Amino acid sequence: MPYAIGVDLGGTHTKAALVSDDGAMLKTVKGDTPADSGPAAVLARIAELVERVMEALPEGETVGGIGVGAPGPVSRDRATVLRPPNLPGWKDVRLPDALADHLAGSVRQRMAQDAVILAENDANVAALGSAFYGAGEPYPSFVMVTLGTGVGGAIIHENRLFRGASGAAGEIGHMTIDYEGPYARSGVAGALEAYLGHKFLTRHARYQLLTRPTCLHEMTEADLADLDPVTLHRAAMGGDPAALEFFAWAGHKLGVALGAIVNLLDIRTFVIGGGVSAAGDVLLDPVRNAIPRYVMPGMRSGITVLRETRGNAVAVQGAARLVFEHAEDRA
Amino acid sequence: MPYAIGVDLGGTHTKAALVSDDGAMLKTVKGDTPADSGPAAVLARIAELVERVMEALPEGETVGGIGVGAPGPVSRDRATVLRPPNLPGWKDVRLPDALADHLAGSVRQRMAQDAVILAENDANVAALGSAFYGAGEPYPSFVMVTLGTGVGGAIIHENRLFRGASGAAGEIGHMTIDYEGPYARSGVAGALEAYLGHKFLTRHARYQLLTRPTCLHEMTEADLADLDPVTLHRAAMGGDPAALEFFAWAGHKLGVALGAIVNLLDIRTFVIGGGVSAAGDVLLDPVRNAIPRYVMPGMRSGITVLRETRGNAVAVQGAARLVFEHAEDRA
């Protein structure tokens, strides 16, 4: 049974798991990411987590490698973490060398002779995990959208990541749906993130709900200033018409972008993850309603919008999958 | 030297060529498409054109097959022409059987034993031709956009067509750039075609230029009612500020859509063909200016927008390429 270690490197927390190639996680650990202390401290933390999950490796077995899902862009050869936005001081860190230097001798002894260390953008890794071990598993091709602080995404085509020319494909949050629309942080007018990114979403909600009768006035303080997606969702689940209408507005925006993607790629399955997706059908039904209106007539059938509910798990599983895929390609 | 016959089946004309796998066209012929007489008459015309180009086949050689670029959607197995919008009476025509029935005995004798008949959507075929024998040749991955009556497109990824789940990928004209924008024929609000499709383009031009001082009032009759892209282009080349401004408006709209594509696919090369693209840099410079404004900061470098000037040739070459590719895959 092949084994690999998957690492989900985040700006605040890092998770690692020992994974077998059927996706089973033999041991999972989590630690803080000492982001402010620079790359060496972060790499030491990863090495420590790797050492801990390695304890679960069955006697006599070896590990095929370590896959790391990293925030921000990664080089096309999966070696270099370029400039992660949430990891100060990182600039073109070559992970196979940099991480290997921190691995304990006991860990190195249990790595296979041809073991690899591979990095990949975290949204891509999450999609790979979903494709092999999550909600995307039944679908050879789908587009994943992650609704979090930003809006991320990835394309799975025939069970492989579609990576594009430099490995940066899937930046769905920067696609415009209105060329004169509101500006996202990227400076792109009408970018999807300018509607559905966490901060933008709550700001739009506040503007739209401030002068309307809604239970949200009682659920929040100071004129909805502390509104967040969880509170909005709770109000919608309680049947609050204004909250429901707001999710319909937000879902419509996501549906517009996904409709454009159907026309371009003829991929009709979407897997939605990330914190905001916890709103479930209150958000996703409006998405499902909107998509066909932005798709040419011949391509409106078979459109499926699912939720990825195993967000944390698929991230480490997908990171481990990088190693298994590499071994399959080599074979 | 492998040979194939490429056929470009259009609503009004059909072209065919005998092509060798280096792209050389040994003989090219063209005929009317008897579209109103139904599928049998059209298939007979194709068979006749095939017979004529076969005359150029060198003594002792055989032809590996016939590739046909057809308007509208084609089944994923490249056998069935589904419902071409400009060919009345066609509905799910299985081309390998239907065309073979019409081929002359002299043609069949010179087809290889394992010869194939393959169909593919005409926009895809044009992109394939551009990728191997046209402006796209230096680029392993690019997106082709065809600006004609409608706005078509295709994706070439690592020298292959990216076809999507059912083979319908590349419908760029139906991507929205403004979810509350003008309606295209498809019913999609703000679809690219609602700005750049031939009829829409001239209508927008008329609205924008009607009350402005421009030489177009003298170049056209009856309040710009007979305005067309060629006249617009002539005015712009003469330095008419209003015509130049109109092309800047139109190019901006195309750039918005191409920017969205860069974010999604990380493909940064675009090849623009079709009648309207004859406007050249008057249209394409505004496209080049607009794209980066709709792309996230990290992906704005290396963006290239080219013209495919060999439109007719790459269509038949691309159709022949279907046959060569099929043979390579089988080998």
HADDOCK unambig.tbl for C-alpha pairs under 7 A between the chains (distance, minus, plus):
assign (segid A and resid 164 and name CA) (segid B and resid 265 and name CA) 5.45 0.50 0.50
assign (segid A and resid 164 and name CA) (segid B and resid 266 and name CA) 4.62 0.50 0.50
assign (segid A and resid 164 and name CA) (segid B and resid 267 and name CA) 5.72 0.50 0.50
assign (segid A and resid 165 and name CA) (segid B and resid 266 and name CA) 5.59 0.50 0.50
assign (segid A and resid 165 and name CA) (segid B and resid 267 and name CA) 5.62 0.50 0.50
assign (segid A and resid 166 and name CA) (segid B and resid 266 and name CA) 6.75 0.50 0.50
assign (segid A and resid 168 and name CA) (segid B and resid 266 and name CA) 5.71 0.50 0.50
assign (segid A and resid 169 and name CA) (segid B and resid 263 and name CA) 6.48 0.50 0.50
assign (segid A and resid 169 and name CA) (segid B and resid 264 and name CA) 5.33 0.50 0.50
assign (segid A and resid 169 and name CA) (segid B and resid 265 and name CA) 4.53 0.50 0.50
assign (segid A and resid 169 and name CA) (segid B and resid 266 and name CA) 4.56 0.50 0.50
assign (segid A and resid 170 and name CA) (segid B and resid 263 and name CA) 6.62 0.50 0.50
assign (segid A and resid 170 and name CA) (segid B and resid 264 and name CA) 4.57 0.50 0.50
assign (segid A and resid 170 and name CA) (segid B and resid 265 and name CA) 6.16 0.50 0.50
assign (segid A and resid 171 and name CA) (segid B and resid 263 and name CA) 5.00 0.50 0.50
assign (segid A and resid 171 and name CA) (segid B and resid 264 and name CA) 5.20 0.50 0.50
assign (segid A and resid 172 and name CA) (segid B and resid 263 and name CA) 6.46 0.50 0.50
assign (segid A and resid 172 and name CA) (segid B and resid 264 and name CA) 5.57 0.50 0.50
assign (segid A and resid 174 and name CA) (segid B and resid 263 and name CA) 6.25 0.50 0.50
assign (segid A and resid 174 and name CA) (segid B and resid 295 and name CA) 6.63 0.50 0.50
assign (segid A and resid 174 and name CA) (segid B and resid 296 and name CA) 6.00 0.50 0.50
assign (segid A and resid 175 and name CA) (segid B and resid 260 and name CA) 4.45 0.50 0.50
assign (segid A and resid 175 and name CA) (segid B and resid 263 and name CA) 6.17 0.50 0.50
assign (segid A and resid 176 and name CA) (segid B and resid 177 and name CA) 6.71 0.50 0.50
assign (segid A and resid 176 and name CA) (segid B and resid 260 and name CA) 6.02 0.50 0.50
assign (segid A and resid 176 and name CA) (segid B and resid 294 and name CA) 6.81 0.50 0.50
assign (segid A and resid 177 and name CA) (segid B and resid 176 and name CA) 6.71 0.50 0.50
assign (segid A and resid 177 and name CA) (segid B and resid 177 and name CA) 5.24 0.50 0.50
assign (segid A and resid 177 and name CA) (segid B and resid 178 and name CA) 5.39 0.50 0.50
assign (segid A and resid 177 and name CA) (segid B and resid 179 and name CA) 6.10 0.50 0.50
assign (segid A and resid 178 and name CA) (segid B and resid 177 and name CA) 5.38 0.50 0.50
assign (segid A and resid 178 and name CA) (segid B and resid 178 and name CA) 3.94 0.50 0.50
assign (segid A and resid 178 and name CA) (segid B and resid 179 and name CA) 6.11 0.50 0.50
assign (segid A and resid 179 and name CA) (segid B and resid 177 and name CA) 6.10 0.50 0.50
assign (segid A and resid 179 and name CA) (segid B and resid 178 and name CA) 6.12 0.50 0.50
assign (segid A and resid 179 and name CA) (segid B and resid 256 and name CA) 6.66 0.50 0.50
assign (segid A and resid 186 and name CA) (segid B and resid 296 and name CA) 5.56 0.50 0.50
assign (segid A and resid 186 and name CA) (segid B and resid 297 and name CA) 6.40 0.50 0.50
assign (segid A and resid 188 and name CA) (segid B and resid 293 and name CA) 6.09 0.50 0.50
assign (segid A and resid 188 and name CA) (segid B and resid 294 and name CA) 5.06 0.50 0.50
assign (segid A and resid 188 and name CA) (segid B and resid 295 and name CA) 6.64 0.50 0.50
assign (segid A and resid 188 and name CA) (segid B and resid 296 and name CA) 6.94 0.50 0.50
assign (segid A and resid 256 and name CA) (segid B and resid 179 and name CA) 6.67 0.50 0.50
assign (segid A and resid 260 and name CA) (segid B and resid 175 and name CA) 4.46 0.50 0.50
assign (segid A and resid 260 and name CA) (segid B and resid 176 and name CA) 6.04 0.50 0.50
assign (segid A and resid 263 and name CA) (segid B and resid 169 and name CA) 6.47 0.50 0.50
assign (segid A and resid 263 and name CA) (segid B and resid 170 and name CA) 6.60 0.50 0.50
assign (segid A and resid 263 and name CA) (segid B and resid 171 and name CA) 4.99 0.50 0.50
assign (segid A and resid 263 and name CA) (segid B and resid 172 and name CA) 6.45 0.50 0.50
assign (segid A and resid 263 and name CA) (segid B and resid 174 and name CA) 6.25 0.50 0.50
assign (segid A and resid 263 and name CA) (segid B and resid 175 and name CA) 6.17 0.50 0.50
assign (segid A and resid 264 and name CA) (segid B and resid 169 and name CA) 5.32 0.50 0.50
assign (segid A and resid 264 and name CA) (segid B and resid 170 and name CA) 4.56 0.50 0.50
assign (segid A and resid 264 and name CA) (segid B and resid 171 and name CA) 5.20 0.50 0.50
assign (segid A and resid 264 and name CA) (segid B and resid 172 and name CA) 5.56 0.50 0.50
assign (segid A and resid 265 and name CA) (segid B and resid 164 and name CA) 5.44 0.50 0.50
assign (segid A and resid 265 and name CA) (segid B and resid 169 and name CA) 4.53 0.50 0.50
assign (segid A and resid 265 and name CA) (segid B and resid 170 and name CA) 6.15 0.50 0.50
assign (segid A and resid 266 and name CA) (segid B and resid 164 and name CA) 4.62 0.50 0.50
assign (segid A and resid 266 and name CA) (segid B and resid 165 and name CA) 5.59 0.50 0.50
assign (segid A and resid 266 and name CA) (segid B and resid 166 and name CA) 6.76 0.50 0.50
assign (segid A and resid 266 and name CA) (segid B and resid 168 and name CA) 5.71 0.50 0.50
assign (segid A and resid 266 and name CA) (segid B and resid 169 and name CA) 4.55 0.50 0.50
assign (segid A and resid 267 and name CA) (segid B and resid 164 and name CA) 5.71 0.50 0.50
assign (segid A and resid 267 and name CA) (segid B and resid 165 and name CA) 5.61 0.50 0.50
assign (segid A and resid 293 and name CA) (segid B and resid 188 and name CA) 6.09 0.50 0.50
assign (segid A and resid 294 and name CA) (segid B and resid 176 and name CA) 6.81 0.50 0.50
assign (segid A and resid 294 and name CA) (segid B and resid 188 and name CA) 5.06 0.50 0.50
assign (segid A and resid 295 and name CA) (segid B and resid 174 and name CA) 6.64 0.50 0.50
assign (segid A and resid 295 and name CA) (segid B and resid 188 and name CA) 6.63 0.50 0.50
assign (segid A and resid 296 and name CA) (segid B and resid 174 and name CA) 5.99 0.50 0.50
assign (segid A and resid 296 and name CA) (segid B and resid 186 and name CA) 5.56 0.50 0.50
assign (segid A and resid 296 and name CA) (segid B and resid 188 and name CA) 6.91 0.50 0.50
assign (segid A and resid 297 and name CA) (segid B and resid 186 and name CA) 6.40 0.50 0.50
